Amino acid sequence: MGTEATVSTLPTVALARPRRFAINLASNVGQLGLSILVGAWYVPFLVRKLGPAVYGLIPLTSMVTSYMTLVTLGLDSAVARSLTIALERDDHQNANLIFNVSFWGNIALAALLVIPAGLAIANVDHLLRIPTGYEIPTRWLFACTIAAFILNQVKTPFGVSSFSRNRLDLQNLVTIIETLTRVGLVLCLFCLFIPRVQYVGVAILAGTIVSTAGMVWLWKTLTPTLSIRLDQFDWVMLRNLCSTGGWVIVSQIGVILYLNIDLVIANRLFGAEQSGRYAAVLQVPALLRSLAIAVGGIFPPIMYSMYGRGDFDGLVGYLNRAIKFLGMVMALSIGLICGFSEPLLRLWLGPDFGKLAPLLSLMCIHLCINLSMYPLYAVPLAADRVRVPGVVTLAIGAGNLLLALVFTAVFGWGLYGLAAAGAIMLTIRHLLFTPLYGAHILQRPYRTFYKEMVPIVLATAATWALCRWVLLGWTISNWVQLGTAALGVSSLFGAIVYFLLTPQERLGLKAVVARSRTQA
């Protein structure tokens, strides 16, 4: 009875796609908002309770653990697409085959990771520079983080169900519950006992257990035709799925080298104290990337549809509008952060962090270009031409590693050398490759996606300059004053941008607002 009821509701969900889109978008925004709020409170809370040096071990262990995703990424990246297509076609036999290959394949790969994970835990003091006296707590933190990672890999196949049924709102709900469990448990343990870094690892593992239970429940509810059966594991399909994701692995290695390597270098070269401060400041550009993904994530489905219809002219116009929209969102956010960097760090992390304002600006200012290009990532995926981007990303990552070592070890630029290397190499990728390759795939002139860059850069610079001008006559000493200043600059920014929109863009904006009100 329960199965019949669940299956019978699926056509209704499919018919209500405009409303479903609005609900999914609202849940994305809600989940992002919670992440920003939690990050704004959680990071300084941990820094105050543990100190910068010990706090830095938390993102560092998570980053080192993330390197193990390379083992499972090739399988996971191919399964989501294949399983979704099979479910959409009601090909339940093939869907069960793909799911079981994914599930048992992840189980096998997770088991293979146990040995290197154990070695890493035992030798963590050789991998990282750990504050004296924190060797055993760090091992517990590392062990819990690795256990959570392995459990996440087992959970991955179950998460495809909510994606394939377009129930991202339920998936986001599970993510929200995981976040609240993780942060809430740390708060309780820190209040009841002396704050210790291993409690953070316990909370990470607890949150993962809760999210795994939630994903399994969604899997059973949304896709009752799927079942776990060892006899449906197929080695041939496993090899095919892994080979499909091969170039994704190459690309991910490059991403690790230009996004996830600087904190490791900071720890090895400058010690736990400096790397801890660097890790705390690094959370701001991480939040900006999350914002770009949340906002830019609404565009790819329509892009795929237009590409599938062969409407390249319409796709080019849509991509340019997406770049402009995302770019203006990022221009305001980045201009505010860079312009108010000193009071932001001073109020958020403490007076000692205010002097790192130039470092924060260096980490963020280039993202006005790099994050605005995010919509173009969908073009090679739509055309199934991921080999060249994979090689380029790997080269950019290797270049970032070498440049970071030169700037820090040879030139002696310290933490600023790490940020400068990342800014240079990431800008090279998104200025000299991403728009050119997108235009090449769509058989358009190479300048096609460059015309929106100039206004985005000018908007970011103007916002930054206005914030600096405000600080010349106003010493911001609390959050109310900072919020008031940011609101004033944002209001002026919004008015100017709206005035500069074309009549067609204004009509499109009004239509989106009206539609969202109708669907709310």
C-alpha positions in Angstrom: 0.0 0.0 0.0 2.8 2.4 1.0 4.7 1.7 -2.2 1.6 2.3 -4.4 0.9 5.6 -2.8 4.4 6.8 -3.2 4.7 5.9 -6.9 1.3 7.4 -7.7 2.4 10.8 -6.4 5.3 11.0 -8.8 3.3 12.2 -11.9 1.8 14.9 -9.8 5.2 16.2 -8.7 6.3 16.1 -12.4 3.3 18.1 -13.5 4.0 20.8 -10.9 7.4 21.7 -12.3 7.2 25.5 -12.0 6.1 25.3 -8.4 8.7 22.6 -7.8 11.4 24.8 -9.3 10.4 27.6 -6.9 10.4 25.3 -3.9 13.8 23.8 -4.8 15.2 27.3 -5.4 13.8 28.5 -2.0 15.3 25.4 -0.3 18.7 26.1 -1.9 18.6 29.7 -0.7 17.5 28.6 2.8 20.3 26.0 3.0 22.9 28.5 1.8 21.6 31.1 4.3 21.9 28.7 7.2 25.4 27.8 6.1 26.4 31.4 6.0 24.8 32.1 9.4 26.4 29.0 11.0 29.7 29.8 9.4 29.6 33.4 10.6 29.1 32.2 14.2 30.8 28.8 14.2 34.2 29.8 13.0 34.9 32.5 15.5 33.3 30.3 18.2 35.9 27.6 17.6 38.7 30.1 17.2 37.9 31.6 20.6 37.4 28.2 22.4 40.4 26.4 20.8 42.7 29.1 19.6 43.8 29.7 16.0 46.5 27.0 16.0 44.2 24.2 17.1 41.2 25.5 15.1 43.4 25.3 11.9 43.6 21.5 12.4 39.9 21.1 11.7 39.7 22.4 8.1 43.2 20.9 7.5 42.1 17.4 8.4 38.9 17.8 6.4 41.0 18.9 3.4 43.5 16.1 3.7 40.7 13.6 4.0 39.0 15.1 0.8 42.0 13.8 -1.2 40.6 10.3 -0.8 37.6 11.3 -3.0 39.8 10.7 -6.0 39.4 7.0 -5.4 35.6 7.1 -5.6 35.0 10.2 -7.8 35.3 8.4 -11.1 32.4 6.0 -10.1 30.2 8.6 -8.3 30.4 11.2 -11.1 29.1 8.7 -13.7 26.4 7.0 -11.6 24.3 10.1 -10.9 23.7 10.8 -14.6 23.2 7.1 -15.6 20.9 6.3 -12.7 18.8 9.4 -13.2 18.3 8.7 -16.9 17.2 5.1 -16.1 14.7 6.2 -13.5 13.3 8.9 -15.8 12.7 6.2 -18.4 11.1 3.9 -15.9 13.8 1.3 -16.7 13.7 -0.2 -13.2 15.8 -3.2 -14.1 18.7 -1.1 -15.4 18.2 1.4 -12.6 18.6 -1.4 -10.0 21.7 -2.7 -11.8 23.3 0.8 -11.8 22.4 1.4 -8.2 23.8 -1.9 -7.0 27.0 -1.4 -8.9 27.3 2.0 -7.3 26.5 0.8 -3.8 28.7 -2.3 -3.8 31.4 -0.5 -5.7 31.5 2.3 -3.1 31.5 -0.4 -0.3 34.5 -2.1 -1.9 36.4 1.2 -2.5 35.6 2.4 1.1 37.0 -0.9 2.4 40.2 -0.4 0.3 40.6 3.1 1.9 40.7 1.6 5.5 44.3 0.6 5.3 45.8 3.9 4.0 43.4 5.8 6.3 44.8 3.8 9.3 48.3 4.6 8.3 47.4 8.3 7.9 45.9 8.3 11.4 48.9 6.6 12.9 51.3 9.1 11.2 49.3 12.3 11.3 52.0 14.0 13.3 54.4 13.4 10.3 51.8 14.7 7.8 50.9 17.9 9.6 52.6 20.3 12.0 50.6 19.9 15.2 50.8 22.1 18.3 52.7 20.5 21.1 50.5 18.3 23.3 47.7 17.9 20.7 49.0 14.8 18.9 46.5 12.4 20.4 43.5 14.7 20.1 44.4 15.3 16.5 44.5 11.6 15.8 41.0 11.3 17.2 39.9 14.3 15.1 41.5 12.7 12.0 39.9 9.3 12.8 36.4 10.7 13.2 36.8 12.8 10.0 38.0 9.8 8.0 35.2 7.6 9.4 32.7 10.3 8.3 34.2 10.5 4.9 34.0 6.7 4.4 30.3 6.8 5.6 29.6 9.6 3.1 30.9 7.4 0.3 28.5 4.6 1.3 25.7 7.2 1.5 26.4 8.7 -2.0 24.3 6.2 -4.1 21.2 6.8 -1.9 21.4 10.6 -2.6 20.6 10.1 -6.3 17.0 9.4 -5.6 16.1 12.9 -4.4 18.0 14.3 -7.4 16.3 12.1 -10.0 12.8 12.8 -8.5 13.6 16.6 -8.4 13.1 16.7 -4.6 16.1 18.9 -3.9 14.1 20.4 -1.1 14.1 17.1 0.8 17.8 16.7 0.1 18.5 20.2 1.4 16.4 19.4 4.5 18.6 16.5 5.3 21.7 18.7 4.8 20.2 21.3 7.2 19.5 18.6 9.8 23.1 17.4 9.4 24.5 20.9 10.0 22.3 21.5 13.0 23.3 18.1 14.5 27.0 18.8 14.0 27.0 22.3 15.3 24.6 21.6 18.1 26.5 18.7 19.4 29.8 20.7 19.5 28.0 23.5 21.4 26.6 21.0 23.9 29.9 19.2 24.5 31.8 22.5 24.8 29.3 23.7 27.4 29.3 20.5 29.4 33.0 19.7 29.3 36.3 21.5 28.7 36.4 22.3 24.9 38.5 19.8 23.0 39.2 19.5 19.3 38.3 15.8 19.2 34.7 16.8 20.1 34.5 18.5 16.7 35.4 15.2 15.1 32.8 13.3 17.1 30.2 15.9 16.0 31.2 15.6 12.3 30.8 11.8 12.5 27.4 12.2 14.3 26.1 14.6 11.7 27.1 12.2 8.9 25.3 9.3 10.6 22.1 11.4 10.8 22.4 12.5 7.1 23.0 8.9 6.0 19.9 7.8 7.8 18.0 10.6 6.1 19.2 9.8 2.7 18.4 6.1 3.1 14.8 7.1 4.2 14.5 9.3 1.1 15.8 6.5 -1.1 13.2 4.1 0.2 10.4 6.7 -0.1 11.1 8.2 -3.5 12.4 5.2 -5.3 10.7 2.1 -3.8 11.6 0.1 -6.9 15.3 0.1 -6.0 16.7 -2.6 -3.7 20.1 -3.7 -2.4 21.0 -7.0 -4.1 24.5 -8.4 -4.3 23.6 -10.6 -7.3 23.0 -7.4 -9.4 26.6 -6.3 -9.1 28.2 -6.3 -12.5 32.0 -5.9 -13.0 31.6 -4.8 -16.7 29.3 -2.0 -15.8 31.6 -0.9 -12.9 34.5 -0.6 -15.4 32.4 1.3 -17.8 31.2 3.7 -15.2 34.7 4.3 -13.8 36.1 4.9 -17.2 33.4 7.5 -18.0 34.5 9.5 -14.9 38.2 9.2 -15.7 38.6 12.8 -17.0 36.5 14.1 -14.1 39.2 12.6 -11.8 41.9 14.4 -13.8 40.0 17.7 -13.4 39.4 17.1 -9.7 43.2 16.6 -9.2 43.7 20.0 -10.7 40.9 21.5 -8.5 42.6 20.1 -5.4 45.9 21.6 -6.4 44.6 25.1 -6.9 41.9 25.2 -4.2 42.9 22.7 -1.5 46.6 22.8 -1.4 47.4 26.2 0.1 46.3 25.3 3.6 48.6 22.3 3.6 51.5 24.4 2.4 50.7 27.0 5.0 50.8 24.3 7.7 54.1 22.8 6.6 55.9 26.0 5.9 54.6 28.4 8.6 53.3 26.2 11.4 50.0 25.6 13.1 49.4 29.1 14.4 49.8 30.9 11.0 48.0 28.2 9.1 45.1 28.4 11.6 44.7 32.1 11.0 44.9 31.5 7.3 42.2 28.8 7.5 39.9 31.1 9.4 40.2 33.9 6.8 39.9 31.3 4.0 36.3 30.6 5.1 35.2 33.9 3.5 36.1 33.0 -0.1 34.7 29.5 0.6 31.3 31.1 1.4 31.6 33.2 -1.8 32.0 30.1 -3.8 29.0 28.5 -2.1 27.0 31.6 -3.0 28.1 31.4 -6.6 27.2 27.7 -6.8 23.8 28.3 -5.2 22.9 31.2 -7.5 24.6 29.8 -10.6 23.1 26.3 -10.0 19.7 27.5 -11.3 20.9 27.9 -14.9 22.4 24.6 -16.1 19.0 22.7 -16.5 17.8 25.3 -19.0 21.2 25.3 -20.7 21.2 21.6 -21.2 17.7 21.8 -22.7 18.7 24.6 -25.2 21.8 22.7 -26.2 19.8 19.5 -26.7 17.5 21.4 -29.1 20.4 22.9 -30.9 19.4 26.4 -30.1 22.9 27.8 -29.9 21.9 31.4 -30.6 19.5 31.3 -27.7 22.0 29.5 -25.5 24.7 32.2 -26.1 22.3 34.9 -25.1 21.1 33.0 -22.1 24.7 32.3 -21.0 25.7 36.0 -21.3 22.6 37.0 -19.2 23.6 34.3 -16.6 27.1 35.6 -16.5 25.9 39.2 -16.1 23.4 38.3 -13.4 25.8 36.1 -11.4 28.6 38.6 -12.0 26.6 41.5 -10.5 25.6 39.4 -7.4 29.3 38.6 -6.9 30.4 42.2 -7.6 28.3 43.5 -4.8 29.3 40.7 -2.4 33.0 40.9 -3.2 33.1 44.7 -3.2 31.5 44.8 0.2 33.8 42.2 1.7 37.0 43.7 0.3 35.9 47.3 1.0 34.9 46.5 4.6 37.5 43.8 5.1 39.2 45.3 8.2 36.1 45.9 10.3 34.6 42.6 9.1 37.6 40.5 10.3 38.0 42.6 13.5 34.3 42.2 14.5 34.0 38.6 13.3 37.2 36.9 14.4 38.7 39.4 16.9 41.0 42.4 16.9 44.1 40.4 16.1 42.6 39.4 12.7 42.0 43.0 11.5 45.6 43.2 10.2 44.8 40.4 7.8 42.4 42.6 5.8 44.8 42.9 2.8 45.1 39.1 2.8 41.3 38.7 2.7 41.1 41.3 -0.1 43.7 39.4 -2.1 41.8 36.1 -1.6 38.5 37.5 -2.8 39.0 40.4 -5.3 39.8 38.1 -8.3 36.7 36.0 -7.7 34.5 38.7 -9.4 35.8 37.4 -12.7 36.4 33.7 -11.7 33.0 33.0 -10.1 31.0 34.9 -12.7 32.3 32.4 -15.3 30.6 29.6 -13.4 27.6 29.2 -15.9 30.1 28.3 -18.6 31.1 25.1 -16.8 27.9 23.5 -18.1 28.9 23.9 -21.8 31.6 21.2 -21.9 29.4 18.9 -19.8 26.5 19.4 -22.2 28.7 18.7 -25.2 30.4 15.8 -23.4 33.8 17.4 -24.1 35.5 17.2 -20.7 38.9 16.0 -21.7 40.4 19.4 -22.6 39.0 21.1 -19.4 40.4 18.2 -17.3 43.9 18.6 -18.7 43.8 22.4 -18.4 42.5 22.2 -14.8 45.3 19.8 -14.0 47.9 22.1 -15.5 46.5 25.1 -13.7 46.6 23.2 -10.4 50.2 22.1 -10.9 51.1 25.7 -11.8 49.4 27.0 -8.7 51.5 24.5 -6.5 54.8 25.6 -8.2 53.9 29.3 -8.0 52.9 29.0 -4.4 56.2 27.4 -3.5 58.2 30.0 -5.4 56.3 33.0 -3.8 56.6 31.6 -0.3 59.9 29.7 -0.2 61.9 31.8 -2.7 60.4 35.3 -2.6 59.4 35.1 1.1 55.9 36.5 0.6 54.5 34.3 3.4 50.7 33.7 3.4 50.3 36.5 0.8 52.3 34.3 -1.6 49.8 31.5 -1.3 46.8 33.8 -1.9 48.6 35.5 -4.9 49.4 32.2 -6.5 45.8 31.1 -6.3 44.5 34.4 -7.7 46.9 34.4 -10.6 46.4 30.8 -11.8 42.6 30.8 -11.2 42.3 34.1 -13.2 44.4 32.6 -16.0 42.0 29.7 -16.2 38.8 31.7 -16.3 40.1 34.6 -18.3 42.1 32.8 -21.0 40.4 29.4 -21.2 36.9 29.0 -19.9 35.2 31.7 -22.1 37.3 30.8 -25.1 36.6 27.1 -24.9 32.9 27.7 -24.4 32.8 29.9 -27.5 34.7 27.2 -29.4 32.3 24.5 -28.5 29.3 26.6 -29.5 31.1 27.7 -32.7 31.0 31.4 -31.9 33.6 34.1 -32.1 36.1 34.0 -29.3 35.1 37.3 -27.9 31.5 36.1 -27.3 31.6 35.8 -23.5 34.0 38.6 -22.8 31.7 41.6 -23.1 30.1 41.1 -19.7 33.5 41.0 -17.9 34.2 44.8 -18.1 31.0 45.9 -16.3 31.4 43.2 -13.7 35.0 44.3 -12.9 34.0 48.0 -12.9 31.0 47.3 -10.6 33.3 45.4 -8.1 35.9 48.2 -8.2 33.2 50.9 -7.7 31.7 49.1 -4.7 35.1 48.5 -3.1 36.0 52.2 -3.6 32.6 53.4 -2.1 33.2 51.2 1.0 36.7 52.6 1.4 35.3 56.1 1.1 32.7 55.4 3.8 35.5 54.2 6.1 37.4 57.4 5.6 34.8 59.3 7.6 33.3 56.6 9.8 35.1 54.3 12.2 32.9 51.1 12.3 33.0 49.6 15.8 30.0 47.2 16.0 27.9 44.9 13.8 25.0 47.4 13.6 27.2 50.0 12.1 28.7 47.5 9.7 25.3 46.3 8.6 24.0 49.9 8.2 27.0 50.8 6.0 26.7 47.6 3.9 22.9 48.2 3.5 23.5 51.7 2.3 26.1 50.7 -0.3 23.9 47.8 -1.4 20.9 50.0 -1.9 22.9 52.4 -4.1 24.4 49.5 -6.0 21.0 48.0 -6.7 19.5 51.3 -7.9 22.4 52.0 -10.3 22.4 48.4 -11.7 18.7 48.5 -12.3 19.0 51.9 -14.0 21.7 50.4 -16.3 19.7 47.3 -17.3 18.3 47.1 -20.8 14.5 47.3 -21.2 14.4 43.6 -22.0 16.4 42.8 -18.9 14.0 44.9 -16.7 11.0 43.1 -18.1 12.7 39.7 -17.5 13.5 40.7 -13.9 9.9 41.9 -13.3 8.5 38.6 -14.8 10.8 36.5 -12.5 9.7 38.5 -9.4 6.0 38.2 -10.4 6.3 34.5 -11.0 8.0 33.9 -7.7 5.2 35.7 -5.9 2.6 33.7 -7.7 4.3 30.4 -6.8 5.1 31.3 -3.2 
